[in-house]
């Protein structure tokens, strides 16, 4: 094979590999329909920026929830600050974060999810995380079953506080 034919073959393989990579990228960015390459790259860039912002937001949220507890080596000082409950409400979505010490009153995720459901929210995500074998982090995200009626965050907070104390 001549050097020119080898170069042409390598170029053809490169184009085929790039086409395959663009198809994979397209399946992640726009799985419903195939986009032209410039739009695909634009969409992928926007998506990456959104993901980066979301990671930063979640990192800041985690730090605000944990406060300075992670920096303290003495678990008893951190335990005095617990439990920490925060509830955020946007439109018809509500999110609850609860941080508790393992030695405190036992609360099951089922109890917390039941409060959401009884108050008219459909639980979209419920998470339980054990942190440093000292703390438990409960995270529940719910959405109003009937958007027009909505959810009362103060009522949910009141009921959750009655469970944890």
N, C-alpha and C positions, 0 to 999 in steps of 0.2 A: 504494500500500500504506500502510495506516495505521501510526502509530508502534507500536501494540500488536502488530500482525502482524509488523512488523520485529523487535521485541524477542523475540517467540515464535520466529521463524525463527532468530535468532542463538542463542537458548537451545537450540533443537533441534540446531543445528550444533555447539555446544559439547558437548552430551551425546554426540553421535555421535563427535566427536573424542576425548572422554575414553574412551568405550567402546573405540574402536580402540586407544588407548594402553594400556588395561588388557589387551587381548588380546595386544598385543606383549609387555608385561611378563610376562603369564602364560606365554607361549611360552618365555621365558628362565628363569623361576623354576621352573615345573612343566610341562615340555613334554608329559608323558604324560597329564595330565588337567587340566581347568579347575577352578579354585578360586573360591569366592565372594570378592568384593572385600576384605572385612576380612582373611580368611586370606591372600589374595594379598599384601596390603601387609605383613602380619606376616612372611610367608616372605621377601619381598623385603628387608625391613629386616634380618632375620637373615642373609640371604645377603650383603648389603652389609657387615655387621659382620665376618663371616667373611673376606671378601675383604680388608678393611682390615687385619685381624690377620695374614693371610697375607702381605700386602705388607710390613708392618712386620717380620715374622719373616724374610722373605727379604732385606730391606734390612739387618737386623742380621747375618744370616748372611754376606752379601756383605762387609760391613765387617770381620767377624771373619776371613774368609778372606784378604782383601787386607791386613789389618793396617794398618800405617802406610805401606805401600809407595806408595799413591796420593799421599800428601802429600810424598814425597821427590822432589826434582827430579833428583837424580843416579840414573840407572838402575843404576849399578854397585853402589851400596849396597843397593838393593832386590834385585838379582840374587843377592847373597850369602845372602839369606834363602830363596831358592828352591831346589828345588821344595818346595811345601807340599802335603802330602797329608792329607786328613781323610776318615774313613769313619764314617758314622752307621748304626746298625742299630736298627730298631723292628719288633717282631713278625716277620713274614716278609719285610719290606722292607729293602733296604740302599741307601744313597746314598753315592757317592764323589765328592769334589771334589778336583781336582788343579790346582795353579797352577804353571806352569813358565815359565822365561825362553825366549825364542825362540832364543837362542844355545846353549841346552843340547842334550843328546842328543835327537834326533828321536823322538817317540813318536807312533804313529798311534792314532787312536780305535779302529780295528779291533782292535789288540793289546789294548787295555784292555777292550773289549767281549768279546773272546775269553776273557779271564780270568774274567769274570763268568759266562759261559755254561759254561765248563769246571768251575766250582765249583758248578753246579747252580742258577743264577739265570736267570730269563727277563728280558732287558733290556726295561724299559718305556719308558725315555727315555735317549737319549745325545745330549750336546750338546758342541759345541766352539765356543769364543768367543775371538776375538783381541782383546786389550785393549791399547790405546795403542801398537800395533805393537811392543811389548816383551814382552808376556806372553801365554800361552795358558791358558785355563781349560777344563778338561775336567770335565763333570758327567755322571755315569751313575747312573741309578736302576734297580734291579732288584728282582725279587720271586722268592722261592723257588718253584721248579717244584712241589716237593712240600712243602707247608707243615709237615707233621708232622716232616720231617727238618730243614728250615731251611737257613740259610747260615752259614758260619763266617767272620765278618768279619776275624779275625786272619789266616786263610789267604789271603784276597783281598788284604789289606794287604801281606803278605809277598811275594806274587807280583807285585803292582804295583810295590813297591819294587825288586824284582829287575829289572823292566823299565826303570824310570827311572834307575837308578844303574849 
